[in-house]
Amino acid sequence: MDLITNIQKYSIHDGDGIRTTVFFKGCPLKCVWCHNPETQRFEQEIQYDREKCTGCGACAQVCPNHAITMEEGRPKLDKKLCTLCGKCENFCTQGIREIVGQKYPVKALVKELMKDLMFYEQSGGGVTLSGGEVMAMSTDYILEIAKALKKEEVSLTIDTCGYVPYEKFEAILPYVNTFLYDVKVMNPELHKQYIGVDNKLILDNLVKLSDAGARIYIRIPTVKEVNGNEENMNETIRFLKEHDIHPAQVNLLPYHNTGSSKYPKLDMEYKGNDLSAPTKEEMEGFVKLFQDAGFSNTKIGG
């Protein structure tokens, strides 16, 4: 069973209408600007807010494996000794220790998702499975969720980076209403530099999904120093036209660093400090490029 980091209710940015978004834990990419670093690793881990720690030592006292020691008035975790038993989380006097990633049986998850059925029906919304990378999870598990939602006539959206074997898309395609598909940067070398892999598999899968008749929203996280330029946008437009891809929507998502504060809590380094968002005028210019090329339903955000 795969791990889930968050079930976000009343989401309006992850597809049509009011949605409940499920964030899965684990991603094959390592985007420099990732704003959900807690979803990168495929295993459970402890998140700890050092800035709010009072150094009371309760976590060290209750740890049965002596994985936490106090050094200079602050707890230090030995991950090799930690079994993620959760005692430090339970006894933390400040509530600043948390085990990230929980298992959900399909029935329990679907039951939770169905609580908001009224909002889905009234707004034309539904459920979005996101990440991390939902398509990197167990195909059987995701299929079981998708089939259960289909049976309840709940719209399903898949938010994906596209970097998985196409067979996984093929299996779930009959149960998905919309794919939110990330196209981050067209240059394969730049893609490898900022995302960790080249983009061949991602682009190949996009073509196959489109040819199979999938409803697709192209989403472009737009970073001034990486892909926030006319050259990249024109190259993206050329690719879509060459492969006869007609997205239902194109969303240009300006870079933000709101997730950077999460990195220290996970003993990770945020590498996007030198990145920035294009100006409003530049973003509007990119939108016009797409609209002039025939992609009329292009907008900032989404």
Residue pairs with C-beta under 8 A, 6 or more apart in sequence:
1 103
1 104
1 105
1 138
1 141
2 24
2 25
2 26
2 103
2 137
2 138
2 141
2 142
3 24
3 25
3 26
3 42
3 43
3 44
3 101
3 102
3 103
4 22
4 23
4 24
4 25
4 101
4 102
4 103
4 104
4 109
5 23
5 24
5 25
5 36
5 38
5 39
5 100
5 101
5 102
5 132
6 21
6 22
6 23
7 20
7 21
7 22
7 23
7 109
7 112
7 113
8 20
8 21
8 22
8 23
9 20
9 116
10 18
10 20
10 116
10 119
11 18
11 19
11 20
11 21
11 128
12 18
12 19
13 301
13 302
14 21
14 128
14 130
14 157
14 159
14 180
15 125
15 126
15 128
15 155
15 157
15 159
15 178
15 180
15 217
16 124
16 125
16 126
16 155
16 157
16 178
17 119
17 120
17 123
17 124
17 125
17 126
17 155
18 116
18 119
18 120
18 122
18 123
18 125
19 120
19 125
19 126
19 127
19 128
19 157
20 113
20 116
20 120
20 127
20 128
21 127
21 128
21 129
21 130
21 159
22 109
22 113
22 127
22 128
22 129
22 130
22 134
23 36
23 39
23 130
23 131
23 132
24 39
24 129
24 130
24 131
24 132
24 133
24 134
24 136
24 137
25 38
25 39
25 41
25 42
25 43
25 44
25 100
25 101
25 131
25 132
26 39
26 40
26 41
26 42
26 43
26 131
26 132
26 133
26 136
26 137
27 34
27 39
27 40
27 131
27 132
27 133
27 136
27 161
28 133
28 136
28 161
28 163
28 164
28 197
29 133
29 161
29 163
29 195
29 196
29 197
30 40
30 195
30 196
31 184
31 194
31 195
31 196
31 221
32 194
32 195
32 271
32 272
32 275
33 194
33 221
33 223
33 255
33 257
33 272
33 275
34 40
34 259
35 256
35 257
35 258
35 259
35 260
35 262
36 131
36 132
36 259
36 262
37 259
37 262
37 263
37 266
37 268
37 270
38 45
38 47
38 100
38 262
38 266
39 131
39 132
40 132
42 136
43 101
44 84
44 99
44 100
44 101
45 84
45 99
45 100
45 101
45 266
46 77
46 82
46 84
46 88
46 89
46 97
46 98
46 99
46 100
47 97
47 98
47 99
47 100
47 262
47 265
47 266
48 75
48 77
48 96
48 97
48 98
48 265
49 94
49 96
49 265
50 74
50 264
50 265
52 94
52 96
53 74
53 75
53 94
53 96
54 93
54 94
55 70
55 73
55 74
55 75
56 93
56 94
57 70
57 75
58 88
58 91
58 92
58 93
59 68
59 75
59 88
59 91
59 92
59 97
60 68
60 69
60 70
60 75
61 91
62 87
62 88
62 90
62 91
63 82
63 87
63 88
64 85
64 87
65 81
65 82
65 83
65 85
66 81
67 77
67 78
67 79
67 80
67 81
67 82
67 83
68 75
68 76
68 77
68 78
68 82
68 88
69 75
69 76
69 78
70 76
84 99
86 99
88 97
89 97
89 98
89 99
100 266
104 112
106 141
106 144
106 145
106 148
107 148
109 145
110 145
110 148
110 149
110 152
113 127
113 149
113 154
114 152
114 154
117 152
117 154
119 125
120 126
120 127
120 154
120 155
124 155
125 155
126 149
126 154
126 155
126 156
126 157
126 177
127 149
127 154
127 155
127 156
127 157
128 156
128 157
128 158
128 159
128 180
129 142
129 145
129 156
129 157
129 158
129 159
130 159
131 159
131 160
131 161
133 160
133 161
133 163
133 164
134 142
134 158
134 159
134 160
135 142
135 158
135 160
135 161
135 162
135 164
135 168
135 169
135 172
136 163
136 164
139 168
139 171
139 172
142 172
143 171
143 172
143 175
146 156
146 172
146 175
146 176
147 175
149 156
149 175
150 156
150 175
155 177
155 178
156 175
156 176
156 177
157 176
157 177
157 178
157 179
157 180
158 172
158 176
158 178
158 179
158 180
159 180
160 179
160 180
160 181
160 182
161 182
161 184
161 202
162 181
162 182
162 201
162 202
162 203
162 205
162 206
163 197
163 201
163 202
164 201
164 205
166 204
166 205
166 208
169 205
169 208
169 209
169 214
170 212
173 209
173 212
173 214
176 214
177 215
178 215
178 216
178 217
178 248
179 209
179 214
179 215
179 216
179 217
180 217
180 219
180 251
181 206
181 209
181 216
181 217
181 218
181 219
181 247
182 202
182 219
182 220
182 221
183 202
183 203
183 206
183 218
183 219
183 220
183 236
184 191
184 194
184 195
184 199
184 220
184 221
184 226
184 227
185 191
185 194
185 195
185 199
185 226
185 227
185 232
186 199
186 227
186 232
186 235
186 236
186 239
187 232
187 235
188 198
188 199
188 200
189 198
190 226
190 227
191 197
191 198
191 199
192 198
194 223
194 226
203 239
206 216
206 243
206 245
207 243
207 245
209 216
210 216
210 243
210 244
210 245
210 246
215 248
216 245
216 247
216 248
217 247
217 248
217 249
217 250
217 251
217 302
218 236
218 240
218 245
218 247
218 249
218 250
218 251
219 250
219 251
219 253
219 302
220 227
220 233
220 236
220 250
220 251
220 252
220 253
221 227
221 253
221 255
222 228
222 252
222 253
222 254
222 255
222 277
222 278
222 283
222 286
223 255
223 275
223 276
223 277
224 255
224 275
224 276
224 277
224 278
224 282
225 274
225 275
225 276
226 275
227 233
228 255
228 277
228 278
228 282
228 286
230 285
230 286
230 289
233 286
233 289
233 290
234 289
237 289
237 290
237 293
237 295
239 245
240 246
240 247
240 295
241 293
241 294
247 295
247 297
248 297
249 297
249 298
249 299
249 302
250 290
250 295
250 297
250 298
250 299
251 298
251 299
251 300
251 301
251 302
252 283
252 286
252 287
252 290
252 298
252 299
252 300
252 301
253 300
253 301
253 302
254 277
254 278
254 283
254 300
254 301
255 272
255 275
255 276
255 277
255 278
256 277
257 270
257 272
257 273
257 275
259 270
260 270
260 272
260 273
263 269
263 270
277 283
278 286
283 300
284 300
287 298
287 299
287 300
290 298
291 298
